[in-house]
Amino acid sequence: MRARFTAAALFACLCVTSAAQAAEYNRVNTTASKISFIYKQFGNQVYGTFGKFDATLQFDSDDLASAHTTLHIDLNSIDAGSEDANTELVKPAWFDTQRFPVAVFESSRFTRVKDNRYLIAGQLTLKGVTREVEVPVELKPDSSIGIFDGELVLKRDQFGLGAGAWADTVVSNDISITFKVVAPQQ
């Protein structure tokens, strides 16, 4: 009898502990969030950011099957560190923002890799080209907010970025896009 009581009490404690660790995030604080990128030009590392974006998030750590996120990046809000670079990057050889002003990521699946680490699969549309991508993300819970840190290495030639005279190796083909998405816990 005592063994059954102990087992039942242990099971109840495990259920309470699991529920206490569950976290739900349904809004994104874009003011506190950030999207940046790093690439090499003439062998030198260049850093930049996107100043305007919108994101949605439906994430419950106990219900990954229902998790979903979207990200819309205003490509005209690019800051690559100089006015010359910013002017060049919105032209047709690069983002062609006259025709394609927004890059879009929409998730299709969240997979838990290990504690607080996830792989988010989805479609990235950039310059009229859509590709399946997988983005590793780490959730860093902090008080009543969640910080989702991730990085995606984008191959610019797969999206037609840097056409014409820019198609050579002056600019690296690998563009590392990093993001920090801040969301209050619900």
SVG drawing of the C-alpha trace seen along z (x, -y; Angstrom):
<svg xmlns="http://www.w3.org/2000/svg" viewBox="-2 -57 42 59">
<polyline fill="none" stroke="black" stroke-width="0.4" points="0.0,0.0 2.8,-2.4 4.7,-1.6 1.5,-2.5 1.1,-5.8 4.8,-6.7 4.5,-5.9 1.3,-7.9 2.9,-10.9 6.0,-10.7 3.8,-10.6 1.9,-13.6 5.1,-15.5 6.4,-14.7 3.1,-16.0 3.3,-19.2 7.0,-19.7 6.3,-19.1 3.4,-21.6 5.5,-24.2 8.1,-23.9 5.7,-24.3 5.8,-27.7 3.5,-29.5 4.3,-32.5 1.8,-34.1 3.1,-37.6 6.3,-39.1 7.9,-42.3 9.5,-43.6 10.9,-46.6 13.1,-44.3 13.7,-41.8 16.5,-42.1 17.5,-40.7 21.0,-41.0 23.4,-39.5 27.1,-39.0 28.9,-38.3 32.3,-38.9 33.2,-41.3 36.8,-41.4 37.6,-39.0 36.4,-41.5 33.5,-40.8 30.5,-43.1 27.7,-43.4 24.2,-44.8 20.6,-44.8 17.0,-45.1 15.2,-47.8 11.6,-46.9 9.9,-43.6 6.7,-42.0 6.4,-38.6 3.7,-36.3 4.3,-33.4 2.1,-30.7 4.4,-28.5 3.5,-26.2 6.4,-23.9 3.9,-21.1 2.1,-21.4 4.7,-21.7 2.3,-20.2 0.3,-23.5 3.4,-25.8 3.6,-28.3 5.5,-31.5 5.7,-34.0 8.2,-36.7 7.9,-39.6 11.1,-41.6 10.9,-45.1 14.0,-44.8 14.1,-48.6 15.0,-48.9 18.4,-47.4 21.4,-49.0 24.7,-47.4 26.9,-50.0 27.1,-52.6 24.8,-54.6 26.5,-53.3 25.9,-49.7 22.3,-50.4 21.6,-52.0 23.2,-49.1 21.4,-46.4 17.9,-47.5 18.7,-47.5 17.6,-44.7 20.9,-42.9 20.3,-42.3 16.9,-42.5 15.1,-44.4 12.8,-46.0 10.8,-47.8 9.3,-44.4 10.0,-42.4 9.9,-44.7 9.4,-42.0 11.1,-38.7 8.8,-36.2 9.4,-33.1 6.5,-30.9 7.0,-27.8 5.6,-24.4 7.0,-22.4 8.7,-22.7 10.9,-19.8 12.4,-19.6 16.1,-18.8 16.8,-18.8 15.9,-20.9 15.0,-24.4 16.5,-23.7 14.3,-23.4 14.5,-23.1 12.0,-25.2 11.3,-24.1 9.5,-26.4 9.4,-28.3 11.6,-31.3 10.5,-33.6 13.1,-36.2 13.1,-38.0 10.3,-35.9 12.1,-32.6 10.7,-30.2 13.0,-27.6 12.5,-25.2 14.9,-26.0 15.5,-24.7 16.4,-27.1 18.0,-26.0 16.6,-28.0 17.3,-28.1 14.7,-29.3 16.1,-31.2 13.4,-31.6 14.0,-34.7 11.5,-35.6 8.2,-36.2 9.7,-36.5 11.1,-34.0 14.1,-34.9 14.3,-32.9 17.9,-33.0 18.5,-31.5 20.8,-31.6 20.3,-30.6 23.1,-30.5 21.6,-31.7 23.2,-30.8 22.7,-34.0 23.0,-32.4 19.9,-30.2 17.8,-33.4 19.4,-35.3 21.1,-37.8 24.1,-39.6 23.5,-39.1 25.6,-40.4 28.9,-41.9 28.2,-40.8 27.9,-37.1 31.6,-36.5 33.3,-36.0 33.7,-39.7 30.8,-39.0 30.6,-35.7 27.9,-33.3 27.2,-32.4 25.2,-35.1 24.7,-34.4 21.3,-35.7 20.9,-35.8 17.9,-36.8 16.7,-37.4 12.9,-37.3 11.6,-38.4 8.1,-37.2 6.3,-37.7 5.2,-34.4 1.4,-33.9"/>
</svg>
